[in-house]
Amino acid sequence: MKKPSSKIRDEIAKLQEQLKAAETREAERIGRIALKAGLGDIEIDEAELQGAFEDLAKRFRGGKAATTGGKRGADVGESSAPSTQNPSVAPAGGTAEA
């Protein structure tokens, strides 16, 4: 038996809330670690910092990180995911900036 569209919409809304909460937890965790490492004091372009995080993620996933060291464009690594996914802007206080 098929579900009515209203139930599907309710399930989607609940899942979106769960996703937002999970992304917030992840961003806060990574933000705290970045601040402890001293990244809060470094003057760096957000796109360049995101590129460095992407290289770090590749390294830990077994891929080979880029070694160009060049500045990346603002559109590199962007997706349709919510902006809370970007750990470089997550403050330790828990309110993420977009």
Phi, psi and omega in degrees: 000136182279148177278144174291153184299330179295322178291322178296317178299319178298317179296318178298316180298318179295317179295323178295321177295318179297319179297315180298318179296318180295317179295323178296315178300315181295317181295319178295318179298309181293322178298317178298316180296317180297319178294320178297327180281354178093011181289342179291338183267354185269131175276106182213144178296139182301322180295321179292320178295319177297320177299320178295320177296321178296319177297319179296318178297317178300318181300316182280343176270359178095359178277177179258124181286148177293143182242016183290325180071002182282166179284136181265155176286160183293337183272357181290126176080001180281148178218186179275004180291154179300153185289350177292350178288337183283107184288344184289346180247007182274113177284161182289342183287341174107355177254107184282137174268147178247000000 
